Structures are given as C-alpha cells and as structure tokens.
Amino acid sequence: AKFIDGMRAKNNREKLLAEEEAELKRKLVALRIGQYQARAAEISVYATPDCLPAGIPKAAPSEAPDPATCWEWQYDYWAVADLIKAVDAANTDPSGKRMSLDKATVKRIEKLTLDVAGAPTPVSITGRKNSTENKLYDVRHATMNLVVASSKLPALVDAISATNFMTVIGLDFTEVDPWTDLERGFYYGPEHVVNATIDVETIWLRSWTEPQMYTS
C-alpha cells in the first residue's frame, strides 16, 4: 500500500506500470522471505503435532482408557521422545548450544512412524529380533522422515546411535525442492538438503520395562 501510494503521489497516476509491478513483487517476496528467515533464527527444527505417529492421541480422551491402552500410549511416548532427543542432539553444537535452523543438521521432522509394540520383527543387520526365546529385551522399529542437511547425515546417524540403544538399520534419501518448500513457509538456510527416510531399531530392556508395567 505504501509503495502504491508513493507511486501515485510521484507520478500522478492510478495504474502501475509493468516495471513498477515487478518491483513491487520483488519487494513483497523479499519481505516474506525475511520473515521466514527471522522465524528460522528463533527455532532449531520445524515440527508440528501432525508429524507424530497416528496412534498417539492429540487430545485428552473423554473417558479414561483401560490399563493396556495406557501402557501402549506410554510406550509410544517413550519411543517418540527418544527419536526427538536424537534430533535435538544432532542439532546441538559441541559447546552444548542448540543451533538455529539455518545451521542445524535436521531442518524439519515431516513424519515419525512406530511399528506396533510387541509385534514380530524380522532379523535386521544387527541380528536382533523379538522372539519367545529372547527374554532380555524387546525390539521396536521406527521410521523417521526428515529434511536434513546432506553434508551432516553422518552427524545425524551418530546422534541416533548415541541415544538410548537406538541403531540406524536403513537409510534412503531423495532430493528436496527448497523453493517449493519455501513457498509453504519452510526456510532451510543455504545448505543443500535432502529428504531422508531413516529406519531405526530401538531396544527396550525387560529389566527396565517390566517394573514400569506395574507402576505406570
């Protein structure tokens, strides 16, 4: 509005010329990107409740759930908390300071998926699996869909491996069009980014989980 009013006052006409409309568009785009950059400087990663596994309740239930359902929710919470802790560790610099989004390893958490707790699991590259013979621990698989700085993928794998008995057992990635995401409000900074699909194996020691079953 200020730009248009200024042009009207300066040139004594109502309609903008083509080059003036182009200049106005450039100014608006720069302003919009500047707002995205300002927000990115305040946070470390983009994520919303929609990225959480489908089974996790988004609001308090109207009726109290049964104990088995409570346990499933608690188990999901522990698993998701570990996945998010790994992302936070990857986005923390050696001094212990959380990095701003433009410098972070993980730019965006698109989706977290959990396999059903207690379900049979195939033997992975680690050799671990759920079975009736295995009385020491339970195995649970998860998948993380993330937008990651491609040069920092090793740092992410290290952060996952350093978090509570988790192991990366699969990794695939595809190109990201940062301009398309920028139109949706996601500013990733100057680094090259990829969409990474990471399969994670989590281990839950029975010596820790079984006492929780009776106290949760």
N, C-alpha and C positions, 0 to 999 in steps of 0.2 A: 504494500500500500504506500509506503514512504517513497519507494522507487518510482512508482507510477505518478504520485503526486508531484514529485520533483521534476519528472519529465514534462508533465503538463505545464507546470509553472515556468520551466525553462524554455519550452518550445511553443507554448500557447496552442496546444492541440490535444485532442482527446485520445486518439489512437496511437499505440506504439508502433514504431517501425520494426521490420523483421530483425534487424541487428539489435534493437533495444529489447525485444522479447527474448532474444538469445542471451543477452547479457543478464536479464532478469533471471532466466532459468539457471544460468551458471551461479549466480549469487544464492539462489534458493538451494541448489544442490550442495554448494559449499557449506551453507548454514546447517543443512540437515546432517551432512557427514560430520561436521564439527560437533553437533550434539551427540551423535553416536560415539565419537572419539572421547568426548568428555565422560560419557557414561562408562565406557570401557576402561577408563583410567581409575574408576572407583571400584571396580569388581575384578575378580580373578577368573571367573568362568561363567558362561551363560548356562542356566538350567532352570527348569520350571517343574512343578509337581507332575506335569504330563509326561515327564521322562521316566517316572518311577514305574516299576512293574505293575501290570494290570490288577493283580490280586491285592495290592496294598490299598486299604481304604483311604479315601481322600477327605472323609469327614467322620465324626463320631457316629456310631450306629445308633439307631433309635431304640434298640433293645440290646441287652447285654449278651454277648456271644458266649457260646459254650467254651469250656476249657481247651478243647482241642483246637478250636479256631483261634483262640487267644495265643496258643503256643505257635501256630503257623504264622500268625502276624508277627510275633516276637522274633521268630527265626528269620522271616523275611527282613525285618528291620535290622537285625544284626548283619545279615549278608549285604544289604544295601549300604549300611553305614560303613562297612569295610571298603566297598567299592568307591564310595565318595571320599573316604580317608586317603585312598591311594591316589585319587585325582588331586586332592589337596596337597599331598606330599610331592607329587610331580610338579605342582605349581608353586612350590616353596623353594627359595634360593638357598645356597649353602649357609647363609647367615641366619636362616630361620625366618626370613621375611616372606610373606605371601606376595607373589608377583602380580602386577597389574595385567589385565587381559592381553594387551598387545605384546607382552613379553612372556606370557605363560606358555606352558607346554600344551595343556588341554584348553582349547578355546571354548568348547561347547559340549555339554552332555546331551545328546539327542535322545537316547533311549537306553534303559537298563532292563535286562530280562533275566529272570531266575527260572531254572528248572524246578520242577516240583520236589519239595523236600522228601527225602527217603526213597525216591524213585530209583530203579536200577540204572546204573551208569556203565557205559562201555569203558573198557580199559583205555586210558589215554597214554600219551607219551611218557607220563610219569610212572605208569604201571599201577596206579591206584584205582580202586573202584569200590562201589557198595556191594557187599555180599554177606550172606549169612555167616560165613567164616570170619569175616572182619569184625572183631569186637572192639577195636581200638578207636576207630574214628568213622565219621560219615563223610561222604564226598557229595558236594553240590556244585553244579556247573552254573555259570552266569555268562551273559554276553553283554558287552559294553559297545554301544555305537557312539563314537566321539568324533569331533572335529579337532585334529591335533596338528601342531607344527611338525612337518615331516622330518626336519632335522633333529627333532627331540623325541622321536619314537623310542630310541633306546632308553632315554631317561624315564619315560612312562613305564616301560616294561620293568625297569629296575624298581620303580616305586611300587608297582603292583606286587612284585616278588618280595618286597620288604615289608608288606602289610599282612600280618596275621595269617601265615600259612597259605597264601594265595600263589598260584602259578599260572602264567600265560601258556596255554596249550594250543592256541591258534591265533593267527593274525592275518587279516586281509585288509586292503585299503583301495579306495577309488579316489578319483580326482574330485575336487570341490570347485565350483564356480564362485569365487568370492564376491563377484559383482551381483550375482543373483541373491546371495545371502545378505549382501549389504542393502539391497532394496527392501529386504524384510527386517532390517534393523540390526543385523549382526555384523559388527566390525571386528575383524580378526587381527589387525595390525599388518606390518609389512612382510611378515614371514610367509613362505609357501605352506599351505595347509592341505591336509588330506582327510577324507572320511575314513576312519579306522573302525573295523569290526574286530573286536578282541574277545576271544573265548577264554574264560578264566575258570580254573579249578580251585574251589575253596575246600578247606579241610576243617572238620569240626570234631575235636577230641571228645570222646564219650565221657572221659573223666571230668570234663567241664560241663557238657550239656546235660547229662543225666541228672545231676543235682538241681539244675535250673528247672527241670521239668516239674519238680515237686515244690518249688518255691515261687515260680512265676505266677 
